[in-house]
Amino acid sequence: MTTEERKRLKKAMLAQRKRARQRGISWQLTEAEWFEFWEEDDRWRNRGTGAENFVMSRKGDVGPYSIENIVCQTQRANGYECRDRAK
């Protein structure tokens, strides 16, 4: 990962942490844990808001953002999870 890519990812992490706090969701990830999550299998290259892009989500969309409670899934799968829970 280049320095520029790492800067872009750090900006994304800070934004995600801010949004979580605004939604009242506890943020228990360190910067290193967040980077490790995205560096695994080079998944950060497919991170984004498109239906098939990866997102960091919480198991069952409940609890804190913590290393034991996050999963990588597509934006579409995360959306289905959210809609299913609302029924």
Beta strands, then each sheet from edge to edge (+ up, - down):
strand 1: 54-58
strand 2: 70-74
sheet 1: 1+ 2-
end
